[in-house]
């Protein structure tokens, strides 16, 4: 049977062309280019001109960018340092998540969402975006400075919590969820052990034998990333968790830095698709009062998260100058918000109004926090030359 690839090729061409055109216009207008990718999704996606008829395929392809992003982070983290960071960031992460949960819950109850809806929305909105948080931080800061270490550890702990929330909605029982969480940690530890053994007895010997062939190092490393990402998914964890495990397992190799440089353009391509898919999934054609409330709360949440992280980091004795910047970089909701909403709707626990509220609030935080960071702090995509760093 012959498979017609023409529609997919057409859609990819339309995405890249529209992203380039809107990216040019946004840069001329001194606007963050990430927002151009989201706008392209809204413009030509299923709820716009419908040149891309379904956001699902593009979403799956775009998720490869997130996988590569987590893999590259792992490549630049030494395992011993990672363990110490987890210890430091766990209390900060748990405390801030609980605070954001409570604020969101109170707001949702005040706008007359049901208690169940309010709890689910609160669970969805208490995390920060791994993609935006790490995309907007300069590579030198991410890999070699205290701020990069702290933001990475906080986001990784949040990712574990977000996966736990999704498991809870899939299981629907608190006791089963607790047991699943324990099993999840056990699986994560086991995968780490196997990955480090694989690097020591397989990958490093291969690198030593064939390191003069650059293409071999590139494709082998990429295969290692996707192997552990898929294995992680098969055992009930996330693709991103497996990619991160693959990255930190190779971080002990001297070739890790060279690989990181070669993979960056590939990561950027897939992240364009990721942000496009976020815009393409927006369904504002059934707008109601909860669209307005979602936009209002998105603005409020950015301020609340910035204040909450600032206070928590101050209590942890971090420097004030770093606290202000780090709080801004963590002030948005997460891409996991969409996944939590989807899991809750699949379990028939979330109403359409609450799902719409989550979509709009999350997108609003993306836009507001991105503007804030790009206009005030160093980023690789800043429109201000003195703030453009990579």
N, C-alpha and C positions, 0 to 999 in steps of 0.2 A: 504494500500500500504506500502510495506516495503522499508525503505531507507537504502541504502548501505553506511555505514560509513567507510568502509575499506580504500578508497582512502584518506580521510581526516586524518585518524589515521596514515596511512603510511607517509603522508606528514609531519605531526607533528613530528613523530619519526625521519624522515630524517632531519628536521630542527634542532631539539635539538641535535642529534648526530653530525651533521656537525658543529654546533655552538660550541659544546664541543671540537671537534678535532681541529678546526681552532683556537678556543680560547686558547687551550693549546699551539699550535705552536706560536701564536702571543705573548703570555706571555713569552715563552722561548726566543723569539726574542725581548723582552722588548717593545712591541707595545701595543697601547690601545685596550682593548678587544671589545669595541663598533665596531671598524673597522672590527674585526673578524666576527661579526654578519652580517655586510653589505657584506663582502666578501663571506660569506656562501650563501647569497641570490643571488649574482652574479654567484656563482659556480654551484649551484644545481637548480637555478630558471629557469623560462621559456626560458631565453636567454642564459642559460648555459647547464648543463647536463639534464635539463628538468625533474628532479625527482619531483619537484613541478611545476605542469603544468600551474597553474594560480596564480598570486600574489594577486588577488582581495580578495579571502576568507581569506588568511593570513593577508592581510592588515586590514580587518574589525576586525579580532580577535586581532591583534596587537594594534589596536586603543583602546582596553580596557585598555592597559597599560597607555596610555596617559590620559584616563579618571581617572584611579586610581591615577596617578601622580598629577593631578589637585585637586582631592579630598583630598589627603594627604596634599597638600599645604594649602588648605582651613582649614583643621583641626588645623593647627598651626598658623593661623592668627586671631587675634581678630578683630571684625568688625570695631570698632572705629579707630584702627590703620590702617586698610585697607583704610578707607576713607581719612585719612590724607596723606597716601602714594600716593593715586591716584592724589591728588591735587599737590603734589610735582613732581610727575613723568610725568604728562600729557604734560607739556611744553617741557621737555627733549625729550620725545618720539616723539611728533609731529615735533619738530625741526630736530632731527636726521633722522627721516623717510623722511622728505622733502629733506634733504641734500643727502641721499643715493639714493633717486629717481632721483634727478638731475644728479648725477655722472653716474648712470647706463644708464640713457636716453642718455647722451652725448656719452658714449662708444658705445651703440648700434647703434646710428646714424652713428658714425665714421666707423663701420664695415659694413655699408650699409644694415642694417635691415630697413624695412619700418617704417614709423613714428608710425603706429598703433602697429606693433610688438614691437617697442622700448618702447612705453608707457606701454604696458602690461608687458613686461619683467621688466621694472623699478618698476612697482607696485608690481610684484612678489618678487623682490629681496630686498625690503627695510626693511623687517622684520627679526628678529633673531629667532633662534629655541628655543621654549619653552622646548622641550624634552631634547635636548643636554645641553642647558644652566642650567637646573635644575638637570639633571642627573649627571653632572660633578661637582656639588657643594656639599661639605660635609653637612650632615644633620644638624650638630650643627651650621654651618654658615648660612644655609638657614633659620632656624627657630628662632635663638636667636641673630643674629648679624645684624648690619646695612646693610651690603652688601647683605645678603639674602633678607631683606625687599625691598631694592631698585631694585634688579634684578627681584624679583617677580612682583612688581608693574609695571615696565617697560614692562615686557613680557605680562602682562595681558592687558595693554592698547594697545599694539601691536596686541594682539589677537582680540580685538574689532575692530581695524582698518582693520585687515585682513578679518574678516567676512564681514565688510562693502564693501570691494573691491569685494569680491566674489558675494555679493548681487548685486552690480553695474553691473557686467558682466552678471548675470542672468536676470537682469531687462533691461539693455541696455539703460537707460534714466537717465540723471542726476537728474531731479526733482523727479522722482520716487525713485531714490536711496536715496536722502536726506530725503524724507518722510519715507522710509523704515528704515533709520538709526534712526530717531526719534522714530518710533514704536519699534525698536529693544531695545533702551534704556528703553522705557516704559515697555516692556515685562520683561527685566532684573530686573528692580526695583520691578515689581509685583511678579516675582518668588522669589526674595529675601524676600519680605514681607510674602508670603505664607509659605516659607520654615522655617522662624524664628517662625511663629505661630505654624507650625506643630511640630517643636522641643519642643516648650514650652508646648503645650497642649497634645502632643501624645508621642513623643520619650522620653523625660525626665521622665515622669511618668512611662513609661514601663521600662526604665533603673533602676529607683529606686525600682521597684517591683521585677525585675528579674536579678539584677546586679550580683548575686552570680553565675549565669549560664553564663560562659564565652562565650560559643558557641552562645548563644542567642544574646549577645551584638555584636558579630562579624557578624552574618548573618543579623541582623536587620540594622546595620550600612551599610553593603554592599548593602542591599536592598534600603536603603535611598539614597545612592549614585546613583544607577542605575535608581531609580524611577525619580529623578530630572534630570538626564542626558537625559533620554528618553523624559520626558515632555518638557525639553528645546528644544530638537530636533524637537518635534512635533509642537512647536509654532514658529519655524523658527530661533532659535538660534543654537549654537553648543552643542554637547554632553559635551564637556569640560567645557563650561560655566555652564551647569546644575550641573556637578560634583563639580565644585568649589563652587557654591552656597550651595550645600549640605554640603560641608566641613566646610565652615565658619559658617553655621547655627548650626552645632554640636560643633564648637570650644568653645562655652560657657560652654560645659559640661566637668566635671572633667575626664570623661572616654575617652576623645578625644586622649590623649597622648598614652594610652594603646592600643587603636584601631589602631593608626598610626603604632605602632611597629608590630602588628599582620598582617597588610595588606602589609607591605613592601615586603615580599617574593613573594606574589601574583603579585604585581606590577612589580617586576623584571622579572618574567616569561613572562608576556605579552609584556614588553618592548623589550625582545629578539626578539619576533615575529615582533614587530614594525620595528626594525632596519633591520631584515632579509628582510622584505617586501620592504624597501627602495632599497636594493641591487637587489632584484628580479625584480623591476620595471625598472631598468636601461636598455635602449634599444640602445646599441651602435653598433648594427649590420648595421645600415644605416649611419655610420660615414661619416662626411664631414668636411669642413673647420670650421663649427660652433662648432664642438666638440673641436677643438684646441682653438678657441676663448673663448669658455665656460670655459675651464681649465685655460687659462690665466686670464680671468676676475675674476674667483673664487679666485685666489691668490691676485689679486689687491683688490677685495672687502673686504677680511679679513683685509688687512692693512687700507683701507679707513674707515671701520666700527670701528676698534680699535681707530683710530685717532679721528673720529667724536664723539664717545662716550666719549673719554678722554677729549676733549675740552668742550663738553656739561656738563659733570659732574664737571669739574673745574669751569665753570661759575656758577654752582649751589652750589659752596662752599663745595663740598665733598672733603675728604682727598685725597692727591695725591697717597698714597700707595694703597688705595682702588680703585682709578680711574684706575690705570694700570691693576689691576687684573680683575676688572669688565669689562673693555673694551675688554680684551681678551676673557672673557667668553661670551660676546655678539657679537663677531665678525663674526659669520657665518650667512648664509641665513636660511630660516625657512622651516619646513615641509609644511607650508602654501604655499610655492612657487609652489609645485606640484599641490595643489588644485586650486590655481589661474590659473595656466596654463591649467588645465583640464576644469575649468569653461569657460575660454576664447575660448578653442577649441570647446567646446560644442555649444558655441554661434557663431562659425565660424569667430572668430575675430583674431585667432593666427595661424601663419603658422607652418608647421612641423619643419622647420629650427629653428625658435624662440623657439619652445617647447623643441627641443633637446638642444639648448643653455641653457635654464633654468635648465634642468636636470643636465647637466654636471657642470655648474657653482655652483649649489646648492651642489652637491655631493663633489666638490672640496673644497668648504668652510667648509663642515662638516669634511673632512679629515684634512685640514690644521689647523683649529681652535681646533679640538680635540687634535692633536699632541701638539699644542702650550700650551693648558691648562694642559694636563696630564704631560708634561715634565717640566712645570714651576711652577704650582700652586697646592695646596692641592685638591685632588679628592678622591672619594671612590674607584676608579679603577686604581690609579697610580701604575706604575711598580717600582717606587722608594719608599722605605719603609718610609722615613721621610716625604714624601708628601701624603702618603695614610691615609686619614682621612674619618670618616663616622659619 
